[in-house]
Amino acid sequence: MAIVAELAAIVLPVFFCAGLGLLWTRSGRPFDSELVSTLVYKIAVPCLIIATFSKVRLDLSAISEIALAAISVFLVTAAIAAVVLRIFRLSFPSYLPSMIFPLVGSMGLPVCLFAFGEKGLALALVYFTLGAVGTFTIGAAIASGRADLNKLVREPALWAALIALAMIYFDISLPKWAHDSTMLLGGMAFPLQLIALGCSLGRFQVSSLPRGIGLGLFRLAIGFAVGLGVAEFFALEGLARAIVILQSSMPVAVSNYLFAVIYKREPEEVASMILLSTAISVVTLPLLLLYLLPTVSG
């Protein structure tokens, strides 16, 4: 019963907040997704990165370890997904970004925080930052068919990560007012992201059930398999291993739907993948935590 209570304390707040967003949309109330996304990714998340690394100091070696593992996961996942999509003659621009970049922000970050505390959140933010930068540069380039390097320098999360690295390297601490301000602003990231996730899911329609289930399951399976393989290859242990596997195993990120709509890359199909992979994660996420939690606490 103790493990059930522990799992419930981790998973239920995440799905409860997402459920609020789902109910909000189903009730017909307006929700400004663009405003919320701007608040989260331009203000809240960068502040969360700076505030977290101001309080939780990680060795640069630990950050490098997670960063190398995350990049390896993205590259290996991309290679495997490209082969599978080629075999089934599915469009790279439509489906490849959804295979590579999972939901490491709105779902991954709060789960890592509730499961592994502030140090787990700090490591998860390293993975998230690389995923966010990759999503809005490489993912957008794949979907659009052209690269835009200007997007890279316009990512606030990247600049926040660089500031955090400088703080660690030079052993700089924020004044209390600055830490409290960034922590206060960063604190809105989790509820806003989860409510926005629920609102987005409430608007999606399943257009192709067999393909949506197949690709959704593939995203979850390949994420876990590659995350586990990379963790074993780099001999990751404890918290670092758990974070890499957990973040790699998240469902399809909602941002991929944005690219599909903008660039007309099968948006209904991508929406089905997001909706179904997130629904399936209601089952897979507790099982994954059941596997990972003893490896950290033990």
BALOBA-1460 file (C-alpha; in Angstrom, 3 decimals):
// residues 298
<rec num="1" residu="m" x="0.000" y="0.000" z="0.000"/>
<rec num="2" residu="a" x="2.912" y="2.350" z="0.667"/>
<rec num="3" residu="i" x="4.102" y="2.184" z="-2.940"/>
<rec num="4" residu="v" x="0.546" y="2.786" z="-4.193"/>
<rec num="5" residu="a" x="0.276" y="5.907" z="-2.038"/>
<rec num="6" residu="e" x="3.679" y="7.081" z="-3.275"/>
<rec num="7" residu="l" x="2.697" y="6.583" z="-6.908"/>
<rec num="8" residu="a" x="-0.621" y="8.356" z="-6.352"/>
<rec num="9" residu="a" x="1.155" y="11.351" z="-4.800"/>
<rec num="10" residu="i" x="3.322" y="11.637" z="-7.922"/>
<rec num="11" residu="v" x="0.853" y="10.922" z="-10.711"/>
<rec num="12" residu="l" x="-2.508" y="12.211" z="-9.489"/>
<rec num="13" residu="p" x="-1.562" y="15.923" z="-9.207"/>
<rec num="14" residu="v" x="-0.331" y="15.830" z="-12.810"/>
<rec num="15" residu="f" x="-3.465" y="14.244" z="-14.225"/>
<rec num="16" residu="f" x="-5.710" y="16.295" z="-11.917"/>
<rec num="17" residu="c" x="-4.344" y="19.587" z="-13.294"/>
<rec num="18" residu="a" x="-4.551" y="18.295" z="-16.873"/>
<rec num="19" residu="g" x="-8.091" y="17.141" z="-16.137"/>
<rec num="20" residu="l" x="-9.043" y="20.664" z="-15.077"/>
<rec num="21" residu="g" x="-7.902" y="21.937" z="-18.459"/>
<rec num="22" residu="l" x="-9.862" y="19.204" z="-20.205"/>
<rec num="23" residu="l" x="-13.036" y="20.079" z="-18.295"/>
<rec num="24" residu="w" x="-12.479" y="23.777" z="-18.980"/>
<rec num="25" residu="t" x="-12.393" y="23.181" z="-22.731"/>
<rec num="26" residu="r" x="-15.322" y="20.761" z="-22.679"/>
<rec num="27" residu="s" x="-17.402" y="23.369" z="-20.856"/>
<rec num="28" residu="g" x="-16.994" y="25.688" z="-23.832"/>
<rec num="29" residu="r" x="-15.059" y="28.365" z="-21.977"/>
<rec num="30" residu="p" x="-12.395" y="30.301" z="-23.898"/>
<rec num="31" residu="f" x="-8.723" y="29.552" z="-23.282"/>
<rec num="32" residu="d" x="-5.946" y="31.659" z="-24.783"/>
<rec num="33" residu="s" x="-3.364" y="28.985" z="-25.575"/>
<rec num="34" residu="e" x="-1.013" y="31.447" z="-27.259"/>
<rec num="35" residu="l" x="-0.913" y="33.724" z="-24.209"/>
<rec num="36" residu="v" x="-0.356" y="30.812" z="-21.831"/>
<rec num="37" residu="s" x="2.383" y="29.324" z="-24.015"/>
<rec num="38" residu="t" x="4.128" y="32.698" z="-24.139"/>
<rec num="39" residu="l" x="3.947" y="33.088" z="-20.367"/>
<rec num="40" residu="v" x="5.268" y="29.572" z="-19.807"/>
<rec num="41" residu="y" x="8.081" y="29.362" z="-22.361"/>
<rec num="42" residu="k" x="9.193" y="33.001" z="-22.434"/>
<rec num="43" residu="i" x="8.928" y="33.825" z="-18.718"/>
<rec num="44" residu="a" x="8.069" y="30.959" z="-16.347"/>
<rec num="45" residu="v" x="10.409" y="28.240" z="-17.584"/>
<rec num="46" residu="p" x="13.508" y="30.475" z="-17.917"/>
<rec num="47" residu="c" x="12.857" y="31.786" z="-14.394"/>
<rec num="48" residu="l" x="12.379" y="28.217" z="-13.151"/>
<rec num="49" residu="i" x="15.741" y="27.188" z="-14.623"/>
<rec num="50" residu="i" x="17.584" y="30.094" z="-13.010"/>
<rec num="51" residu="a" x="15.837" y="29.742" z="-9.629"/>
<rec num="52" residu="t" x="16.336" y="25.963" z="-9.486"/>
<rec num="53" residu="f" x="20.040" y="26.057" z="-10.283"/>
<rec num="54" residu="s" x="20.506" y="28.941" z="-7.875"/>
<rec num="55" residu="k" x="19.246" y="26.706" z="-5.062"/>
<rec num="56" residu="v" x="20.261" y="23.221" z="-6.205"/>
<rec num="57" residu="r" x="23.911" y="23.174" z="-7.203"/>
<rec num="58" residu="l" x="24.926" y="20.352" z="-9.527"/>
<rec num="59" residu="d" x="28.441" y="19.467" z="-10.617"/>
<rec num="60" residu="l" x="29.172" y="20.417" z="-14.202"/>
<rec num="61" residu="s" x="30.036" y="16.755" z="-14.740"/>
<rec num="62" residu="a" x="26.492" y="15.745" z="-13.721"/>
<rec num="63" residu="i" x="25.010" y="18.334" z="-16.102"/>
<rec num="64" residu="s" x="27.294" y="17.164" z="-18.918"/>
<rec num="65" residu="e" x="26.302" y="13.568" z="-18.220"/>
<rec num="66" residu="i" x="22.585" y="14.290" z="-18.594"/>
<rec num="67" residu="a" x="23.157" y="16.557" z="-21.606"/>
<rec num="68" residu="l" x="25.192" y="13.924" z="-23.446"/>
<rec num="69" residu="a" x="22.644" y="11.245" z="-22.640"/>
<rec num="70" residu="a" x="19.735" y="13.444" z="-23.802"/>
<rec num="71" residu="i" x="21.438" y="14.295" z="-27.106"/>
<rec num="72" residu="s" x="22.199" y="10.606" z="-27.634"/>
<rec num="73" residu="v" x="18.556" y="9.692" z="-26.986"/>
<rec num="74" residu="f" x="17.342" y="12.246" z="-29.531"/>
<rec num="75" residu="l" x="19.828" y="11.093" z="-32.197"/>
<rec num="76" residu="v" x="19.227" y="7.359" z="-31.745"/>
<rec num="77" residu="t" x="15.457" y="7.843" z="-31.597"/>
<rec num="78" residu="a" x="15.574" y="9.913" z="-34.787"/>
<rec num="79" residu="a" x="17.578" y="7.212" z="-36.602"/>
<rec num="80" residu="i" x="15.260" y="4.369" z="-35.561"/>
<rec num="81" residu="a" x="12.103" y="6.387" z="-36.224"/>
<rec num="82" residu="a" x="13.375" y="7.393" z="-39.672"/>
<rec num="83" residu="v" x="13.894" y="3.739" z="-40.616"/>
<rec num="84" residu="v" x="10.427" y="2.735" z="-39.365"/>
<rec num="85" residu="l" x="8.721" y="5.650" z="-41.128"/>
<rec num="86" residu="r" x="10.573" y="4.785" z="-44.330"/>
<rec num="87" residu="i" x="9.469" y="1.144" z="-44.102"/>
<rec num="88" residu="f" x="5.825" y="2.131" z="-43.690"/>
<rec num="89" residu="r" x="6.139" y="4.955" z="-46.235"/>
<rec num="90" residu="l" x="5.055" y="7.661" z="-43.823"/>
<rec num="91" residu="s" x="6.022" y="11.301" z="-44.204"/>
<rec num="92" residu="f" x="9.148" y="12.442" z="-42.345"/>
<rec num="93" residu="p" x="7.989" y="16.088" z="-41.997"/>
<rec num="94" residu="s" x="4.624" y="14.956" z="-40.601"/>
<rec num="95" residu="y" x="5.685" y="12.295" z="-38.122"/>
<rec num="96" residu="l" x="9.426" y="12.441" z="-37.375"/>
<rec num="97" residu="p" x="9.325" y="15.443" z="-34.983"/>
<rec num="98" residu="s" x="6.620" y="13.680" z="-32.946"/>
<rec num="99" residu="m" x="8.816" y="10.610" z="-32.646"/>
<rec num="100" residu="i" x="11.954" y="12.498" z="-31.579"/>
<rec num="101" residu="f" x="10.701" y="15.065" z="-29.064"/>
<rec num="102" residu="p" x="8.447" y="13.871" z="-26.214"/>
<rec num="103" residu="l" x="6.401" y="15.762" z="-23.627"/>
<rec num="104" residu="v" x="9.354" y="16.508" z="-21.320"/>
<rec num="105" residu="g" x="7.993" y="19.892" z="-20.228"/>
<rec num="106" residu="s" x="4.359" y="19.959" z="-19.170"/>
<rec num="107" residu="m" x="4.348" y="16.312" z="-18.047"/>
<rec num="108" residu="g" x="8.006" y="15.368" z="-17.597"/>
<rec num="109" residu="l" x="9.084" y="18.226" z="-15.324"/>
<rec num="110" residu="p" x="6.319" y="17.973" z="-12.682"/>
<rec num="111" residu="v" x="6.583" y="14.178" z="-12.584"/>
<rec num="112" residu="c" x="10.351" y="14.409" z="-12.029"/>
<rec num="113" residu="l" x="9.807" y="17.011" z="-9.284"/>
<rec num="114" residu="f" x="7.151" y="15.002" z="-7.442"/>
<rec num="115" residu="a" x="9.065" y="11.742" z="-7.819"/>
<rec num="116" residu="f" x="12.644" y="12.858" z="-7.176"/>
<rec num="117" residu="g" x="12.519" y="16.290" z="-5.542"/>
<rec num="118" residu="e" x="14.387" y="19.456" z="-6.436"/>
<rec num="119" residu="k" x="17.582" y="17.681" z="-7.489"/>
<rec num="120" residu="g" x="15.533" y="15.519" z="-9.839"/>
<rec num="121" residu="l" x="13.904" y="18.657" z="-11.216"/>
<rec num="122" residu="a" x="17.320" y="20.239" z="-11.802"/>
<rec num="123" residu="l" x="18.504" y="17.240" z="-13.825"/>
<rec num="124" residu="a" x="15.171" y="17.080" z="-15.671"/>
<rec num="125" residu="l" x="15.554" y="20.759" z="-16.606"/>
<rec num="126" residu="v" x="18.846" y="19.958" z="-18.354"/>
<rec num="127" residu="y" x="17.050" y="17.346" z="-20.454"/>
<rec num="128" residu="f" x="14.095" y="19.670" z="-20.990"/>
<rec num="129" residu="t" x="16.225" y="22.607" z="-22.153"/>
<rec num="130" residu="l" x="17.886" y="20.518" z="-24.852"/>
<rec num="131" residu="g" x="14.519" y="19.094" z="-25.854"/>
<rec num="132" residu="a" x="12.871" y="22.524" z="-26.027"/>
<rec num="133" residu="v" x="15.692" y="24.025" z="-28.078"/>
<rec num="134" residu="g" x="15.689" y="20.963" z="-30.354"/>
<rec num="135" residu="t" x="11.917" y="21.041" z="-30.770"/>
<rec num="136" residu="f" x="11.729" y="24.677" z="-31.860"/>
<rec num="137" residu="t" x="14.793" y="24.464" z="-34.121"/>
<rec num="138" residu="i" x="15.353" y="20.933" z="-35.463"/>
<rec num="139" residu="g" x="11.722" y="19.847" z="-35.049"/>
<rec num="140" residu="a" x="10.465" y="22.989" z="-36.758"/>
<rec num="141" residu="a" x="13.064" y="22.575" z="-39.527"/>
<rec num="142" residu="i" x="11.955" y="18.988" z="-40.234"/>
<rec num="143" residu="a" x="8.279" y="19.981" z="-40.314"/>
<rec num="144" residu="s" x="8.824" y="23.068" z="-42.462"/>
<rec num="145" residu="g" x="11.526" y="21.642" z="-44.705"/>
<rec num="146" residu="r" x="13.920" y="24.497" z="-43.963"/>
<rec num="147" residu="a" x="16.223" y="25.487" z="-41.107"/>
<rec num="148" residu="d" x="15.988" y="28.777" z="-39.237"/>
<rec num="149" residu="l" x="18.987" y="29.291" z="-36.964"/>
<rec num="150" residu="n" x="17.532" y="32.577" z="-35.733"/>
<rec num="151" residu="k" x="15.081" y="30.534" z="-33.668"/>
<rec num="152" residu="l" x="17.989" y="29.193" z="-31.633"/>
<rec num="153" residu="v" x="19.168" y="32.561" z="-30.348"/>
<rec num="154" residu="r" x="15.590" y="33.592" z="-29.593"/>
<rec num="155" residu="e" x="14.958" y="30.733" z="-27.147"/>
<rec num="156" residu="p" x="14.812" y="32.184" z="-23.600"/>
<rec num="157" residu="a" x="15.315" y="28.707" z="-22.099"/>
<rec num="158" residu="l" x="18.711" y="28.496" z="-23.803"/>
<rec num="159" residu="w" x="19.833" y="31.847" z="-22.376"/>
<rec num="160" residu="a" x="18.519" y="30.888" z="-18.947"/>
<rec num="161" residu="a" x="20.514" y="27.648" z="-19.140"/>
<rec num="162" residu="l" x="23.666" y="29.589" z="-20.032"/>
<rec num="163" residu="i" x="23.098" y="31.936" z="-17.081"/>
<rec num="164" residu="a" x="22.617" y="28.926" z="-14.804"/>
<rec num="165" residu="l" x="25.855" y="27.358" z="-16.057"/>
<rec num="166" residu="a" x="27.724" y="30.622" z="-15.438"/>
<rec num="167" residu="m" x="26.303" y="30.758" z="-11.910"/>
<rec num="168" residu="i" x="27.521" y="27.227" z="-11.233"/>
<rec num="169" residu="y" x="30.946" y="27.729" z="-12.814"/>
<rec num="170" residu="f" x="31.661" y="31.012" z="-11.024"/>
<rec num="171" residu="d" x="29.838" y="29.935" z="-7.830"/>
<rec num="172" residu="i" x="27.436" y="32.890" z="-7.967"/>
<rec num="173" residu="s" x="24.299" y="32.940" z="-5.839"/>
<rec num="174" residu="l" x="21.291" y="35.120" z="-6.489"/>
<rec num="175" residu="p" x="20.269" y="37.695" z="-3.881"/>
<rec num="176" residu="k" x="17.251" y="36.514" z="-1.920"/>
<rec num="177" residu="w" x="14.891" y="38.961" z="-3.654"/>
<rec num="178" residu="a" x="16.063" y="37.773" z="-7.089"/>
<rec num="179" residu="h" x="15.792" y="34.095" z="-6.157"/>
<rec num="180" residu="d" x="12.322" y="34.562" z="-4.658"/>
<rec num="181" residu="s" x="11.179" y="36.557" z="-7.707"/>
<rec num="182" residu="t" x="12.389" y="33.977" z="-10.218"/>
<rec num="183" residu="m" x="11.018" y="31.124" z="-8.105"/>
<rec num="184" residu="l" x="7.631" y="32.847" z="-7.869"/>
<rec num="185" residu="l" x="7.462" y="33.372" z="-11.638"/>
<rec num="186" residu="g" x="8.832" y="29.890" z="-12.332"/>
<rec num="187" residu="g" x="6.214" y="28.364" z="-10.054"/>
<rec num="188" residu="m" x="3.449" y="29.154" z="-12.517"/>
<rec num="189" residu="a" x="5.064" y="26.920" z="-15.152"/>
<rec num="190" residu="f" x="3.696" y="23.611" z="-13.844"/>
<rec num="191" residu="p" x="-0.016" y="24.402" z="-13.352"/>
<rec num="192" residu="l" x="-0.210" y="26.503" z="-16.516"/>
<rec num="193" residu="q" x="1.527" y="23.842" z="-18.618"/>
<rec num="194" residu="l" x="-0.693" y="21.055" z="-17.297"/>
<rec num="195" residu="i" x="-3.927" y="23.007" z="-17.665"/>
<rec num="196" residu="a" x="-2.882" y="24.009" z="-21.196"/>
<rec num="197" residu="l" x="-2.108" y="20.359" z="-21.929"/>
<rec num="198" residu="g" x="-5.599" y="19.359" z="-20.804"/>
<rec num="199" residu="c" x="-7.185" y="22.138" z="-22.872"/>
<rec num="200" residu="s" x="-5.246" y="21.028" z="-25.943"/>
<rec num="201" residu="l" x="-6.243" y="17.405" z="-25.470"/>
<rec num="202" residu="g" x="-9.865" y="18.482" z="-25.084"/>
<rec num="203" residu="r" x="-9.803" y="20.092" z="-28.533"/>
<rec num="204" residu="f" x="-8.192" y="17.161" z="-30.357"/>
<rec num="205" residu="q" x="-10.202" y="14.644" z="-32.319"/>
<rec num="206" residu="v" x="-9.095" y="11.092" z="-33.075"/>
<rec num="207" residu="s" x="-9.114" y="10.859" z="-36.865"/>
<rec num="208" residu="s" x="-7.242" y="7.592" z="-37.371"/>
<rec num="209" residu="l" x="-7.535" y="5.186" z="-34.445"/>
<rec num="210" residu="p" x="-5.320" y="2.310" z="-35.693"/>
<rec num="211" residu="r" x="-2.477" y="4.585" z="-36.853"/>
<rec num="212" residu="g" x="-2.806" y="6.863" z="-33.811"/>
<rec num="213" residu="i" x="-2.597" y="3.928" z="-31.412"/>
<rec num="214" residu="g" x="0.246" y="2.341" z="-33.364"/>
<rec num="215" residu="l" x="2.385" y="5.455" z="-33.571"/>
<rec num="216" residu="g" x="1.502" y="6.498" z="-30.005"/>
<rec num="217" residu="l" x="2.582" y="3.110" z="-28.644"/>
<rec num="218" residu="f" x="5.691" y="3.255" z="-30.814"/>
<rec num="219" residu="r" x="6.627" y="6.669" z="-29.367"/>
<rec num="220" residu="l" x="6.287" y="5.367" z="-25.793"/>
<rec num="221" residu="a" x="8.090" y="2.092" z="-26.538"/>
<rec num="222" residu="i" x="10.974" y="3.585" z="-28.492"/>
<rec num="223" residu="g" x="11.394" y="6.294" z="-25.859"/>
<rec num="224" residu="f" x="11.716" y="3.761" z="-23.052"/>
<rec num="225" residu="a" x="13.927" y="1.390" z="-25.038"/>
<rec num="226" residu="v" x="16.329" y="4.076" z="-26.234"/>
<rec num="227" residu="g" x="16.371" y="5.815" z="-22.839"/>
<rec num="228" residu="l" x="17.189" y="2.528" z="-21.129"/>
<rec num="229" residu="g" x="19.810" y="1.655" z="-23.734"/>
<rec num="230" residu="v" x="21.527" y="5.043" z="-23.475"/>
<rec num="231" residu="a" x="21.471" y="4.878" z="-19.661"/>
<rec num="232" residu="e" x="23.116" y="1.450" z="-19.803"/>
<rec num="233" residu="f" x="25.654" y="2.534" z="-22.442"/>
<rec num="234" residu="f" x="26.820" y="5.505" z="-20.368"/>
<rec num="235" residu="a" x="26.599" y="3.444" z="-17.139"/>
<rec num="236" residu="l" x="24.259" y="5.986" z="-15.535"/>
<rec num="237" residu="e" x="23.207" y="5.213" z="-11.991"/>
<rec num="238" residu="g" x="20.623" y="6.337" z="-9.475"/>
<rec num="239" residu="l" x="18.908" y="9.647" z="-10.109"/>
<rec num="240" residu="a" x="20.615" y="10.411" z="-13.439"/>
<rec num="241" residu="r" x="19.556" y="7.035" z="-14.846"/>
<rec num="242" residu="a" x="15.963" y="7.469" z="-13.660"/>
<rec num="243" residu="i" x="15.644" y="10.979" z="-15.102"/>
<rec num="244" residu="v" x="16.992" y="9.974" z="-18.531"/>
<rec num="245" residu="i" x="14.688" y="6.949" z="-18.782"/>
<rec num="246" residu="l" x="11.642" y="8.812" z="-17.447"/>
<rec num="247" residu="q" x="12.025" y="11.872" z="-19.670"/>
<rec num="248" residu="s" x="12.711" y="9.690" z="-22.712"/>
<rec num="249" residu="s" x="9.509" y="7.715" z="-22.111"/>
<rec num="250" residu="m" x="7.051" y="10.622" z="-22.187"/>
<rec num="251" residu="p" x="4.225" y="10.755" z="-24.784"/>
<rec num="252" residu="v" x="4.188" y="12.891" z="-27.930"/>
<rec num="253" residu="a" x="4.680" y="16.609" z="-27.211"/>
<rec num="254" residu="v" x="1.781" y="18.969" z="-27.938"/>
<rec num="255" residu="s" x="4.147" y="21.401" z="-29.698"/>
<rec num="256" residu="n" x="4.349" y="18.948" z="-32.589"/>
<rec num="257" residu="y" x="0.693" y="19.637" z="-33.325"/>
<rec num="258" residu="l" x="1.542" y="23.316" z="-33.711"/>
<rec num="259" residu="f" x="4.084" y="22.486" z="-36.428"/>
<rec num="260" residu="a" x="1.637" y="20.132" z="-38.122"/>
<rec num="261" residu="v" x="-1.002" y="22.882" z="-38.304"/>
<rec num="262" residu="i" x="1.362" y="25.650" z="-39.418"/>
<rec num="263" residu="y" x="3.055" y="23.597" z="-42.134"/>
<rec num="264" residu="k" x="0.012" y="21.446" z="-43.053"/>
<rec num="265" residu="r" x="1.670" y="18.169" z="-42.030"/>
<rec num="266" residu="e" x="-1.273" y="15.851" z="-41.253"/>
<rec num="267" residu="p" x="-2.483" y="17.760" z="-38.160"/>
<rec num="268" residu="e" x="-5.390" y="15.376" z="-37.504"/>
<rec num="269" residu="e" x="-3.037" y="12.389" z="-37.475"/>
<rec num="270" residu="v" x="-0.555" y="14.151" z="-35.175"/>
<rec num="271" residu="a" x="-3.409" y="15.148" z="-32.852"/>
<rec num="272" residu="s" x="-4.454" y="11.500" z="-32.656"/>
<rec num="273" residu="m" x="-0.903" y="10.496" z="-31.734"/>
<rec num="274" residu="i" x="-0.728" y="13.108" z="-28.969"/>
<rec num="275" residu="l" x="-4.147" y="12.270" z="-27.542"/>
<rec num="276" residu="l" x="-3.705" y="8.503" z="-27.600"/>
<rec num="277" residu="s" x="-0.096" y="8.407" z="-26.391"/>
<rec num="278" residu="t" x="-1.050" y="10.681" z="-23.468"/>
<rec num="279" residu="a" x="-4.057" y="8.487" z="-22.667"/>
<rec num="280" residu="i" x="-1.885" y="5.359" z="-22.762"/>
<rec num="281" residu="s" x="0.640" y="7.032" z="-20.440"/>
<rec num="282" residu="v" x="-2.019" y="6.994" z="-17.707"/>
<rec num="283" residu="v" x="-1.146" y="3.286" z="-17.503"/>
<rec num="284" residu="t" x="2.505" y="3.287" z="-18.552"/>
<rec num="285" residu="l" x="3.661" y="6.174" z="-16.326"/>
<rec num="286" residu="p" x="2.791" y="4.521" z="-12.977"/>
<rec num="287" residu="l" x="4.391" y="1.277" z="-14.199"/>
<rec num="288" residu="l" x="7.511" y="3.180" z="-15.205"/>
<rec num="289" residu="l" x="7.710" y="4.877" z="-11.803"/>
<rec num="290" residu="l" x="7.164" y="1.523" z="-10.114"/>
<rec num="291" residu="y" x="10.286" y="0.314" z="-11.940"/>
<rec num="292" residu="l" x="12.408" y="3.457" z="-11.403"/>
<rec num="293" residu="l" x="11.665" y="4.528" z="-7.826"/>
<rec num="294" residu="p" x="13.382" y="1.548" z="-6.127"/>
<rec num="295" residu="t" x="16.517" y="2.110" z="-8.265"/>
<rec num="296" residu="v" x="16.873" y="5.606" z="-6.814"/>
<rec num="297" residu="s" x="15.819" y="5.082" z="-3.214"/>
<rec num="298" residu="g" x="17.728" y="1.813" z="-3.071"/>
